[in-house]
Amino acid sequence: MTGPARVTFALLLAACLAVPPSSSPPRPPERPVEPLDVLGDGPKVCDVISRRAVERALGLRFFVVHRTSATTAT
């Protein structure tokens, strides 16, 4: 091996050893998980579930709730 080839080999070897091997891709950063606060304060959907919880669960900011008349069994 001549001088320039030896230097090239040494540089390539150093570059390969400098990068740590990884068998799996890096893990994505963890997001903090917040509870949906289903029965929280504020406007409600169907008089029970908070509108904010429905927005977060469905990923929709605007949605329409169609109400039907309640029937009671006697």
mmCIF file of the C-alpha atoms, coordinates in Angstrom:
data_MODEL
# 
_entry.id   MODEL 
# 
loop_
_atom_site.group_PDB 
_atom_site.id 
_atom_site.type_symbol 
_atom_site.label_atom_id 
_atom_site.label_alt_id 
_atom_site.label_comp_id 
_atom_site.label_asym_id 
_atom_site.label_entity_id 
_atom_site.label_seq_id 
_atom_site.pdbx_PDB_ins_code 
_atom_site.Cartn_x 
_atom_site.Cartn_y 
_atom_site.Cartn_z 
_atom_site.occupancy 
_atom_site.B_iso_or_equiv 
_atom_site.pdbx_formal_charge 
_atom_site.auth_seq_id 
_atom_site.auth_comp_id 
_atom_site.auth_asym_id 
_atom_site.auth_atom_id 
_atom_site.pdbx_PDB_model_num 
ATOM 1  C CA . MET A 1 1  ? 0.000   0.000  0.000  1.00 0.00 ? 1  MET A CA 1 
ATOM 2  C CA . THR A 1 2  ? 1.396   3.369  -0.992 1.00 0.00 ? 2  THR A CA 1 
ATOM 3  C CA . GLY A 1 3  ? 1.305   6.571  1.070  1.00 0.00 ? 3  GLY A CA 1 
ATOM 4  C CA . PRO A 1 4  ? -1.875  8.181  -0.401 1.00 0.00 ? 4  PRO A CA 1 
ATOM 5  C CA . ALA A 1 5  ? -3.749  4.870  -0.406 1.00 0.00 ? 5  ALA A CA 1 
ATOM 6  C CA . ARG A 1 6  ? -2.789  4.288  3.210  1.00 0.00 ? 6  ARG A CA 1 
ATOM 7  C CA . VAL A 1 7  ? -4.042  7.759  4.201  1.00 0.00 ? 7  VAL A CA 1 
ATOM 8  C CA . THR A 1 8  ? -7.297  7.206  2.294  1.00 0.00 ? 8  THR A CA 1 
ATOM 9  C CA . PHE A 1 9  ? -7.779  3.829  3.984  1.00 0.00 ? 9  PHE A CA 1 
ATOM 10 C CA . ALA A 1 10 ? -7.096  5.347  7.417  1.00 0.00 ? 10 ALA A CA 1 
ATOM 11 C CA . LEU A 1 11 ? -9.605  8.162  6.814  1.00 0.00 ? 11 LEU A CA 1 
ATOM 12 C CA . LEU A 1 12 ? -12.305 5.752  5.628  1.00 0.00 ? 12 LEU A CA 1 
ATOM 13 C CA . LEU A 1 13 ? -11.690 3.452  8.576  1.00 0.00 ? 13 LEU A CA 1 
ATOM 14 C CA . ALA A 1 14 ? -11.903 6.356  11.020 1.00 0.00 ? 14 ALA A CA 1 
ATOM 15 C CA . ALA A 1 15 ? -15.144 7.568  9.411  1.00 0.00 ? 15 ALA A CA 1 
ATOM 16 C CA . CYS A 1 16 ? -16.714 4.106  9.640  1.00 0.00 ? 16 CYS A CA 1 
ATOM 17 C CA . LEU A 1 17 ? -15.703 3.658  13.261 1.00 0.00 ? 17 LEU A CA 1 
ATOM 18 C CA . ALA A 1 18 ? -16.926 7.129  14.239 1.00 0.00 ? 18 ALA A CA 1 
ATOM 19 C CA . VAL A 1 19 ? -20.529 6.317  13.277 1.00 0.00 ? 19 VAL A CA 1 
ATOM 20 C CA . PRO A 1 20 ? -22.114 3.991  15.854 1.00 0.00 ? 20 PRO A CA 1 
ATOM 21 C CA . PRO A 1 21 ? -24.005 1.082  14.333 1.00 0.00 ? 21 PRO A CA 1 
ATOM 22 C CA . SER A 1 22 ? -27.721 1.046  14.940 1.00 0.00 ? 22 SER A CA 1 
ATOM 23 C CA . SER A 1 23 ? -30.027 -1.839 14.236 1.00 0.00 ? 23 SER A CA 1 
ATOM 24 C CA . SER A 1 24 ? -33.261 0.141  14.538 1.00 0.00 ? 24 SER A CA 1 
ATOM 25 C CA . PRO A 1 25 ? -34.331 3.640  13.530 1.00 0.00 ? 25 PRO A CA 1 
ATOM 26 C CA . PRO A 1 26 ? -34.292 6.307  16.215 1.00 0.00 ? 26 PRO A CA 1 
ATOM 27 C CA . ARG A 1 27 ? -37.387 6.466  18.412 1.00 0.00 ? 27 ARG A CA 1 
ATOM 28 C CA . PRO A 1 28 ? -39.609 9.500  17.935 1.00 0.00 ? 28 PRO A CA 1 
ATOM 29 C CA . PRO A 1 29 ? -39.752 11.911 20.860 1.00 0.00 ? 29 PRO A CA 1 
ATOM 30 C CA . GLU A 1 30 ? -42.495 11.067 23.316 1.00 0.00 ? 30 GLU A CA 1 
ATOM 31 C CA . ARG A 1 31 ? -45.386 13.491 23.586 1.00 0.00 ? 31 ARG A CA 1 
ATOM 32 C CA . PRO A 1 32 ? -46.990 14.002 26.944 1.00 0.00 ? 32 PRO A CA 1 
ATOM 33 C CA . VAL A 1 33 ? -50.379 12.312 26.996 1.00 0.00 ? 33 VAL A CA 1 
ATOM 34 C CA . GLU A 1 34 ? -53.155 14.367 28.509 1.00 0.00 ? 34 GLU A CA 1 
ATOM 35 C CA . PRO A 1 35 ? -56.476 12.900 29.587 1.00 0.00 ? 35 PRO A CA 1 
ATOM 36 C CA . LEU A 1 36 ? -59.447 13.895 27.444 1.00 0.00 ? 36 LEU A CA 1 
ATOM 37 C CA . ASP A 1 37 ? -61.367 15.362 30.409 1.00 0.00 ? 37 ASP A CA 1 
ATOM 38 C CA . VAL A 1 38 ? -64.632 14.000 29.038 1.00 0.00 ? 38 VAL A CA 1 
ATOM 39 C CA . LEU A 1 39 ? -66.835 15.465 31.762 1.00 0.00 ? 39 LEU A CA 1 
ATOM 40 C CA . GLY A 1 40 ? -64.983 18.790 31.998 1.00 0.00 ? 40 GLY A CA 1 
ATOM 41 C CA . ASP A 1 41 ? -66.344 22.299 32.132 1.00 0.00 ? 41 ASP A CA 1 
ATOM 42 C CA . GLY A 1 42 ? -67.472 24.214 29.076 1.00 0.00 ? 42 GLY A CA 1 
ATOM 43 C CA . PRO A 1 43 ? -69.922 23.454 26.295 1.00 0.00 ? 43 PRO A CA 1 
ATOM 44 C CA . LYS A 1 44 ? -71.262 19.917 26.157 1.00 0.00 ? 44 LYS A CA 1 
ATOM 45 C CA . VAL A 1 45 ? -72.220 17.573 23.346 1.00 0.00 ? 45 VAL A CA 1 
ATOM 46 C CA . CYS A 1 46 ? -75.323 15.513 24.100 1.00 0.00 ? 46 CYS A CA 1 
ATOM 47 C CA . ASP A 1 47 ? -75.470 17.201 27.532 1.00 0.00 ? 47 ASP A CA 1 
ATOM 48 C CA . VAL A 1 48 ? -72.730 14.917 28.892 1.00 0.00 ? 48 VAL A CA 1 
ATOM 49 C CA . ILE A 1 49 ? -69.457 14.891 26.919 1.00 0.00 ? 49 ILE A CA 1 
ATOM 50 C CA . SER A 1 50 ? -67.384 18.070 26.676 1.00 0.00 ? 50 SER A CA 1 
ATOM 51 C CA . ARG A 1 51 ? -67.070 19.558 23.201 1.00 0.00 ? 51 ARG A CA 1 
ATOM 52 C CA . ARG A 1 52 ? -63.289 19.889 23.627 1.00 0.00 ? 52 ARG A CA 1 
ATOM 53 C CA . ALA A 1 53 ? -62.961 16.134 24.260 1.00 0.00 ? 53 ALA A CA 1 
ATOM 54 C CA . VAL A 1 54 ? -64.870 15.361 21.055 1.00 0.00 ? 54 VAL A CA 1 
ATOM 55 C CA . GLU A 1 55 ? -62.703 17.827 19.105 1.00 0.00 ? 55 GLU A CA 1 
ATOM 56 C CA . ARG A 1 56 ? -59.510 16.177 20.374 1.00 0.00 ? 56 ARG A CA 1 
ATOM 57 C CA . ALA A 1 57 ? -60.749 12.606 19.857 1.00 0.00 ? 57 ALA A CA 1 
ATOM 58 C CA . LEU A 1 58 ? -62.004 13.195 16.307 1.00 0.00 ? 58 LEU A CA 1 
ATOM 59 C CA . GLY A 1 59 ? -59.359 15.713 15.294 1.00 0.00 ? 59 GLY A CA 1 
ATOM 60 C CA . LEU A 1 60 ? -62.085 18.071 14.074 1.00 0.00 ? 60 LEU A CA 1 
ATOM 61 C CA . ARG A 1 61 ? -62.441 21.666 15.146 1.00 0.00 ? 61 ARG A CA 1 
ATOM 62 C CA . PHE A 1 62 ? -65.878 22.169 13.591 1.00 0.00 ? 62 PHE A CA 1 
ATOM 63 C CA . PHE A 1 63 ? -68.613 19.554 13.633 1.00 0.00 ? 63 PHE A CA 1 
ATOM 64 C CA . VAL A 1 64 ? -72.396 19.500 13.789 1.00 0.00 ? 64 VAL A CA 1 
ATOM 65 C CA . VAL A 1 65 ? -74.458 17.562 16.315 1.00 0.00 ? 65 VAL A CA 1 
ATOM 66 C CA . HIS A 1 66 ? -77.934 16.583 15.166 1.00 0.00 ? 66 HIS A CA 1 
ATOM 67 C CA . ARG A 1 67 ? -80.337 16.075 18.048 1.00 0.00 ? 67 ARG A CA 1 
ATOM 68 C CA . THR A 1 68 ? -83.478 14.015 17.927 1.00 0.00 ? 68 THR A CA 1 
ATOM 69 C CA . SER A 1 69 ? -86.368 14.307 20.276 1.00 0.00 ? 69 SER A CA 1 
ATOM 70 C CA . ALA A 1 70 ? -86.103 12.088 23.309 1.00 0.00 ? 70 ALA A CA 1 
ATOM 71 C CA . THR A 1 71 ? -88.852 9.563  23.841 1.00 0.00 ? 71 THR A CA 1 
ATOM 72 C CA . THR A 1 72 ? -89.747 8.263  27.249 1.00 0.00 ? 72 THR A CA 1 
ATOM 73 C CA . ALA A 1 73 ? -91.129 4.817  27.884 1.00 0.00 ? 73 ALA A CA 1 
ATOM 74 C CA . THR A 1 74 ? -94.057 4.601  30.262 1.00 0.00 ? 74 THR A CA 1 
# 
